[in-house]
């Protein structure tokens, strides 16, 4: 598995420390409500992240622990050389913490 799974509380700490929060859900779900500060990054746009320093941290979330887009984005970021990639199971986990 790529990316380390984190709790909502840990994800909040990472974002407060400068991690980029990525909402891997579709544009409609993003529009209907996301986490403040999150960017919408569908899988087909993941290459846009290559402009960032490889030391940047990312917290990626989707619709749940098996969200294919979130899992694929964490994989691609890791394969492209980003070493600080974290996976939050869902927006609900963020909201609970």
C-alpha positions as CSV (number, residue, x, y, z in Angstrom):
1,X,0.0,0.0,0.0
2,X,1.2,3.5,-0.8
3,X,0.7,6.3,1.7
4,X,0.4,6.0,5.4
5,X,-3.2,5.9,6.8
6,X,-3.8,8.6,9.4
7,X,-6.6,9.5,11.7
8,X,-8.5,12.8,11.4
9,X,-6.6,14.3,14.3
10,X,-3.2,13.4,12.8
11,X,-4.4,14.7,9.4
12,X,-5.3,18.0,11.0
13,X,-1.9,18.3,12.5
14,X,-0.2,17.6,9.2
15,X,-2.3,20.2,7.4
16,X,-1.6,22.7,10.2
17,X,2.1,22.0,9.5
18,X,1.8,22.8,5.8
19,X,0.6,19.6,4.2
20,X,-1.5,20.0,1.1
21,X,-5.0,18.5,1.6
22,X,-6.4,16.7,-1.5
23,X,-10.0,15.8,-2.0
24,X,-10.0,12.9,-4.5
25,X,-13.7,12.8,-4.9
26,X,-15.5,14.0,-8.0
27,X,-16.2,17.7,-8.7
28,X,-19.9,17.4,-7.6
29,X,-19.1,15.9,-4.3
30,X,-16.4,18.5,-3.8
31,X,-18.8,21.3,-4.6
32,X,-21.4,19.8,-2.2
33,X,-19.0,20.0,0.7
34,X,-15.4,19.4,1.4
35,X,-12.9,20.2,4.1
36,X,-11.9,23.8,4.3
37,X,-8.7,24.4,2.5
38,X,-8.8,21.2,0.4
39,X,-8.1,21.2,-3.3
40,X,-10.1,19.0,-5.6
41,X,-7.7,16.7,-7.5
42,X,-9.3,14.1,-9.7
43,X,-7.0,11.3,-10.7
44,X,-6.5,12.6,-14.3
45,X,-5.0,15.8,-12.8
46,X,-2.4,14.2,-10.5
47,X,0.5,15.2,-12.8
48,X,-0.1,18.8,-11.7
49,X,1.4,18.0,-8.3
50,X,4.8,17.3,-9.9
51,X,5.6,21.1,-9.7
52,X,5.9,20.8,-5.9
53,X,9.1,20.1,-4.0
54,X,9.3,16.3,-3.3
55,X,9.5,17.1,0.4
56,X,6.0,18.5,0.5
57,X,3.5,16.5,2.5
58,X,0.1,15.5,1.1
59,X,-3.0,14.3,2.9
60,X,-5.4,12.6,0.5
61,X,-9.0,11.6,1.2
62,X,-11.9,10.2,-0.8
63,X,-15.3,8.7,0.0
64,X,-14.0,5.9,2.2
65,X,-11.2,3.6,3.0
66,X,-11.5,1.8,-0.4
67,X,-12.0,4.9,-2.5
68,X,-10.1,4.0,-5.7
69,X,-9.3,7.6,-6.7
70,X,-7.7,8.3,-3.3
71,X,-5.8,5.1,-3.3
72,X,-4.5,5.7,-6.9
73,X,-3.5,9.3,-6.1
74,X,-1.5,8.2,-3.0
75,X,0.2,5.6,-5.2
76,X,1.1,8.0,-8.0
77,X,2.5,10.6,-5.6
78,X,4.6,8.0,-3.9
79,X,5.8,6.6,-7.2
80,X,6.7,10.1,-8.4
81,X,9.0,10.5,-5.4
82,X,6.9,12.2,-2.8
83,X,7.9,10.6,0.5
84,X,5.3,12.3,2.8
85,X,2.0,11.0,1.5
86,X,-0.8,10.2,3.9
87,X,-4.3,8.7,3.4
88,X,-7.3,9.9,5.4
89,X,-10.1,7.4,5.0
90,X,-12.8,10.1,4.5
91,X,-14.1,13.5,5.2
92,X,-16.1,11.9,8.0
93,X,-12.9,11.0,9.9
94,X,-11.8,14.6,9.7
95,X,-15.1,15.8,11.0
96,X,-15.1,13.4,13.9
97,X,-11.7,14.5,15.3
